[in-house]
């Protein structure tokens, strides 16, 4: 038995229909369970209970055993002087306030439905399970599952806005600059994402605005700041970039970073050099990218927005030393999908929050237009008969696995709740 389960029982009043009584046999009726407190202090604030006909208002403390009161040192903590009721699984000792008055105690072990207890023990019995509810999740009512996935998706968006908040502070609320940094991070994917983030944060976006009209200048800025122009290479285009970057470095007092971009185990189209060329082409050709991205609501139009032609050199190269057959090397639809999922939608969500007009339905609709993501977690849910039809569902399932299943937060999960109540 764990305290969090007892807190769950108290919060939702999952007791047998017989009256609650204290360990002294005095009637107890719950008027208000109180506000669940996840921080330090009593477990429930501002509760109201009637004990022997007298209405009490104050806080509730939950323990597995009454003696845990002393194990946790509550007798020496002023924050617990306002406890009006002690709720325990097993009563093994009387508990006193500082004025020596006994705190009324309710024992729960004989007041809980046996099926509910069996469901609880079954749910939390590990035995090497991938998730606690893997044997039952496919039986959950579709309405319950869908409503929970929607909440999980919004929760995931909220988490993603944490980085956006940091970047808004870093750029002094320059939304265009924030979009640039997030795009850079996303084109780097998992292997180079952090390095691209460092690269983009180190560039003053006002310089991007000043150089974007000349593609060679923008490429020189990006490749130079990324550390790719420090070598001696017998290549005319490379030497042009070096010359232009030296000019920009003097003009804007640029400071180079030492970055560790990875090429190993990457397909050539994902090389960081190709991604930088695509990023330069995008900002050369699109003058109001943030405004356009905030206004677009259809996936097909996003594909048009991010369809740009890179410079001729990169159509026949993967790096400054690796040539390729001539190809357009456009930003792929798969990468654009990831950009929409991880950059555009969270940015829309945060931007609308600042305006006070979050269009949740439209944001969800945009996510449902995107194909379901493919990864090990989504495949495992599929094996458990939880199929994903779009990115809204895959993002919600990733949130479920990471924030609830992996953390054993079944009591805070609608799926876990549904199984317990079954």
C-alpha positions in Angstrom: 0.0 0.0 0.0 1.3 3.5 -0.9 0.3 6.9 0.2 -0.5 8.2 -3.3 -3.2 5.5 -3.6 -4.7 6.6 -0.3 -4.6 10.2 -1.4 -6.4 9.0 -4.6 -9.0 7.2 -2.5 -9.6 10.3 -0.4 -9.7 12.7 -3.3 -12.4 10.7 -5.1 -14.0 9.3 -2.0 -13.8 5.7 -3.1 -15.2 4.2 0.1 -17.8 1.6 0.7 -21.3 3.1 1.2 -21.2 2.6 5.0 -20.6 5.6 7.1 -17.1 6.8 7.9 -16.2 6.7 11.6 -13.1 7.6 13.5 -11.1 5.0 15.3 -13.1 6.0 18.4 -16.4 5.2 16.6 -17.4 8.8 16.0 -19.4 9.6 12.8 -17.5 11.5 10.1 -19.1 13.0 7.0 -17.0 14.7 4.3 -18.3 18.0 3.1 -15.3 19.0 1.1 -12.2 16.8 0.4 -9.9 19.8 0.1 -7.4 20.8 -2.6 -4.7 18.1 -3.3 -1.3 19.5 -2.4 1.7 18.0 -4.4 4.2 20.2 -2.6 5.5 20.2 1.0 2.9 20.4 3.8 -0.4 18.7 4.4 -1.8 16.5 1.7 -5.1 18.4 1.3 -5.8 22.0 2.0 -9.1 23.7 2.9 -11.1 20.6 3.6 -14.4 20.5 5.5 -15.6 17.6 7.5 -18.3 17.1 10.1 -17.2 15.1 13.1 -19.9 14.1 15.7 -22.1 16.8 14.2 -19.5 19.6 14.5 -18.2 21.2 11.3 -14.5 21.5 11.0 -12.5 23.4 8.4 -8.8 22.8 7.9 -6.3 20.4 6.4 -6.2 16.6 5.9 -3.1 14.4 6.3 -2.8 11.0 4.7 -0.5 8.1 5.8 -0.2 4.4 5.4 0.2 4.0 9.2 -0.7 6.5 11.9 2.8 6.2 13.3 4.2 7.7 10.0 3.1 11.0 11.6 6.1 10.7 13.9 8.3 9.0 11.3 7.9 12.2 9.2 8.4 14.5 12.2 5.1 16.3 11.8 4.7 16.7 15.5 7.5 19.4 15.3 6.2 21.1 12.2 3.8 24.1 12.7 2.4 23.5 9.2 0.6 20.5 10.7 -1.2 22.2 13.5 -4.2 22.8 11.3 -4.8 19.1 10.6 -8.5 18.3 11.4 -8.5 14.7 10.3 -5.8 12.0 9.9 -6.7 9.4 7.2 -4.7 6.2 7.3 -4.7 2.7 6.0 -3.8 1.2 9.3 -4.2 2.8 12.7 -1.4 1.7 15.0 -0.9 4.7 17.4 -2.7 7.8 18.6 -1.5 11.1 17.1 -1.5 14.3 19.1 -1.4 18.0 18.4 1.0 20.3 20.2 -1.7 21.2 22.7 -1.9 17.4 23.5 -5.4 17.1 21.9 -5.9 13.9 19.9 -6.2 14.3 16.1 -9.3 12.3 14.9 -8.2 9.4 12.7 -10.1 7.4 10.1 -8.8 4.0 9.2 -9.5 2.9 5.6 -8.4 -0.8 5.3 -11.9 -2.2 5.9 -13.7 0.5 4.0 -12.4 -0.1 0.4 -14.1 -2.3 -2.2 -12.0 -5.5 -2.7 -12.3 -5.3 -6.5 -10.8 -1.8 -6.4 -7.9 -3.1 -4.3 -7.4 -6.1 -6.7 -7.4 -3.7 -9.7 -4.8 -1.5 -7.9 -2.5 -4.4 -7.0 -2.9 -5.8 -10.5 -2.1 -2.5 -12.2 1.0 -1.9 -10.2 2.4 -5.4 -10.3 5.4 -4.9 -12.6 6.7 -8.3 -13.7 8.7 -6.7 -16.6 5.8 -5.0 -18.2 6.4 -2.2 -20.7 3.6 -0.2 -19.2 1.5 -1.1 -16.2 -1.8 -1.2 -18.1 -0.6 -3.1 -21.1 -3.1 -6.0 -20.6 -6.1 -3.6 -20.2 -5.4 -0.5 -22.3 -7.0 -1.9 -25.4 -10.3 -2.3 -23.5 -10.6 1.4 -22.5 -13.7 3.2 -23.8 -12.9 5.1 -27.0 -14.4 8.4 -25.6 -12.3 8.2 -22.5 -9.1 7.5 -24.5 -9.7 10.2 -27.0 -10.5 12.9 -24.4 -7.4 11.9 -22.5 -5.2 12.0 -25.7 -6.4 15.5 -26.4 -5.4 16.6 -22.9 -2.1 14.9 -23.2 -1.4 16.7 -26.5 -2.1 20.1 -25.0 0.1 19.2 -22.1 2.9 18.3 -24.4 2.5 21.7 -26.2 2.7 23.4 -22.9 6.0 21.7 -22.1 7.4 22.7 -25.5 6.6 26.3 -24.8 9.2 26.3 -22.0 12.0 26.5 -24.6 10.0 29.1 -26.5 9.8 31.2 -23.3 13.6 30.9 -22.9 14.2 32.0 -26.5 11.8 34.9 -26.2 13.8 36.1 -23.3 17.1 35.5 -25.1 15.9 37.4 -28.3 14.0 40.2 -26.4 10.7 39.0 -27.7 11.7 38.7 -31.3 9.4 36.1 -32.7 11.1 35.9 -36.1 14.4 35.2 -34.3 12.8 32.5 -32.1 11.4 30.8 -35.2 14.9 30.8 -36.8 16.4 29.2 -33.7 13.7 26.5 -33.5 14.0 25.8 -37.2 17.7 25.4 -36.9 17.3 23.0 -34.0 14.7 20.9 -35.9 16.7 20.6 -39.1 19.5 19.2 -37.0 17.2 16.3 -35.9 18.2 14.2 -33.0 21.9 13.9 -33.8 22.7 17.5 -34.5 19.7 19.3 -33.0 21.6 20.6 -29.9 24.5 21.8 -31.9 22.3 23.6 -34.4 20.5 25.2 -31.4 23.9 26.5 -30.1 24.7 27.7 -33.6 21.5 29.7 -34.1 21.4 31.2 -30.6 24.9 32.5 -31.2 23.8 34.5 -34.3 22.3 37.9 -33.9 19.2 37.6 -36.0 19.4 41.3 -37.1 22.5 40.2 -39.1 20.4 37.6 -40.8 17.9 40.3 -41.8 20.7 42.5 -43.2 22.4 39.7 -45.2 19.4 37.7 -46.4 19.0 39.5 -49.7 22.4 38.1 -51.0 22.4 34.3 -50.8 26.2 34.1 -50.9 26.4 36.4 -47.9 23.8 34.4 -45.9 25.6 31.2 -46.7 28.9 32.7 -45.7 27.4 33.8 -42.4 25.9 30.4 -41.6 28.8 28.3 -42.7 31.3 30.6 -41.1 29.5 30.8 -37.8 29.1 27.0 -37.8 32.9 26.7 -38.2 33.0 25.2 -41.7 35.2 27.9 -43.3 38.3 27.5 -41.3 40.0 25.0 -43.5 42.2 25.3 -46.7 40.2 23.8 -49.5 40.9 24.2 -53.2 37.4 25.0 -54.3 36.3 28.3 -55.9 32.9 28.4 -54.1 34.5 27.6 -50.7 37.0 30.4 -51.2 34.3 32.8 -52.1 32.5 32.0 -48.9 35.7 32.4 -46.9 36.3 35.9 -48.4 32.7 37.0 -47.8 32.7 35.6 -44.2 36.0 37.5 -43.4 34.3 40.7 -44.6 31.1 39.9 -42.5 33.2 39.0 -39.5 34.9 42.4 -39.6 31.7 44.3 -40.4 29.6 42.8 -37.6 32.4 41.9 -35.2 31.5 38.2 -35.3 32.9 35.7 -32.9 33.2 32.1 -34.1 32.0 29.2 -32.1 33.7 25.8 -31.8 30.9 23.4 -32.6 30.9 19.7 -33.0 28.6 18.8 -35.9 28.2 15.1 -36.6 28.3 13.5 -40.0 28.9 9.9 -38.8 25.9 7.5 -39.3 23.9 10.2 -41.2 22.5 9.8 -44.6 24.2 12.4 -46.9 20.9 14.4 -47.4 20.9 14.9 -43.6 24.5 16.2 -43.5 24.7 19.5 -41.5 26.2 21.2 -44.5 23.1 20.4 -46.6 20.9 21.6 -43.8 22.7 24.9 -43.5 22.4 25.4 -47.3 18.7 24.7 -47.0 18.3 27.1 -44.1 20.1 29.8 -46.0 18.0 29.3 -49.1 14.8 29.5 -46.9 15.7 32.8 -45.3 16.9 34.2 -48.6 13.7 33.5 -50.4 11.1 34.0 -47.6 11.0 37.5 -46.2 8.2 37.1 -43.6 8.4 33.5 -42.6 7.0 33.9 -39.1 3.9 35.9 -40.2 3.3 33.4 -43.0 3.7 30.4 -40.7 1.3 31.8 -38.1 -1.4 32.4 -40.8 -1.2 29.1 -42.7 -3.6 26.5 -41.5 -3.4 23.8 -44.2 -0.6 21.3 -44.5 -0.4 21.6 -48.3 0.4 25.3 -47.9 3.1 24.6 -45.4 4.8 22.4 -48.1 4.6 25.3 -50.4 6.0 27.7 -47.8 9.1 25.5 -47.1 9.7 24.6 -50.8 12.9 26.5 -51.7 15.7 25.9 -54.2 19.2 25.7 -52.7 22.2 27.2 -54.5 23.5 25.4 -57.6 26.7 24.3 -55.8 24.7 22.3 -53.2 22.7 20.5 -56.0 26.0 18.7 -56.8 27.5 18.5 -53.3 26.8 17.0 -49.9 29.8 18.8 -48.3 32.8 20.9 -49.5 34.7 17.7 -50.2 31.9 15.3 -51.2 30.2 15.6 -54.6 26.8 14.1 -55.6 24.7 13.5 -58.6 22.8 16.6 -59.4 19.6 16.8 -57.4 17.4 19.6 -56.0 17.9 18.6 -52.4 14.7 20.3 -51.3 13.5 20.1 -47.7 11.6 16.8 -47.7 8.0 16.5 -46.8 9.0 14.2 -43.9 11.2 17.0 -42.5 8.5 19.6 -43.0 6.1 17.4 -41.1 8.6 17.3 -38.2 9.1 21.1 -38.4 5.3 21.6 -38.2 5.0 19.2 -35.3 8.0 20.5 -33.2 8.3 24.1 -34.3 5.3 25.6 -36.0 2.4 24.2 -33.9 4.1 24.9 -30.5 5.0 28.4 -31.7 1.4 29.0 -32.9 0.2 27.8 -29.5 2.5 30.1 -27.6 1.9 33.1 -29.9 -1.9 32.7 -29.5 -1.5 32.4 -25.7 0.2 35.8 -25.7 -2.6 37.2 -27.7 -5.2 35.7 -25.4 -7.0 33.8 -28.2 -5.8 30.1 -28.3 -7.6 28.4 -31.1 -7.3 24.9 -29.7 -9.6 23.3 -32.3 -7.6 24.6 -35.2 -4.4 23.6 -33.6 -5.7 20.1 -33.1 -7.0 20.0 -36.6 -3.6 20.9 -38.0 -2.0 18.1 -36.0 -4.5 15.6 -37.3 -3.6 16.5 -40.9 -0.1 15.2 -40.3 0.9 11.6 -40.8 1.5 9.5 -37.7 5.1 9.4 -36.6 7.1 6.2 -36.7 9.2 5.2 -33.7 9.7 2.4 -31.2 7.2 3.8 -28.7 4.4 4.2 -31.3 5.1 0.7 -32.7 4.8 -0.7 -29.2 1.5 1.0 -28.5 0.4 -0.5 -31.9 1.2 -3.9 -30.6 -1.1 -3.2 -27.7 -3.9 -2.4 -30.2 -3.6 1.4 -29.7 -3.3 2.5 -33.3 -2.2 6.0 -34.3 -3.8 7.6 -37.3 -2.0 11.0 -37.2 0.6 13.2 -35.5 -1.9 14.4 -32.9 -2.3 10.9 -31.6 1.4 10.0 -31.8 2.4 13.1 -29.9 -0.2 12.4 -27.2 1.0 8.8 -26.9 4.6 9.9 -26.6 3.5 12.2 -23.7 1.6 9.4 -22.1 4.6 7.1 -22.2 7.2 9.6 -21.1 5.3 11.6 -18.4 2.8 9.0 -17.0 3.7 5.4 -17.8 7.5 5.7 -17.3 6.9 7.7 -14.1 4.2 5.2 -12.8 1.6 8.1 -12.6 -1.3 5.7 -13.2 -3.4 7.3 -10.5 -3.2 10.7 -12.4 -4.0 9.0 -15.7 -7.5 8.7 -17.1 -6.6 5.2 -18.4 -5.4 4.1 -15.0 -8.4 5.6 -13.4 -10.7 3.8 -15.8 -9.0 0.5 -15.0 -9.2 1.0 -11.3 -12.9 1.8 -11.4 -13.8 -1.1 -13.7 
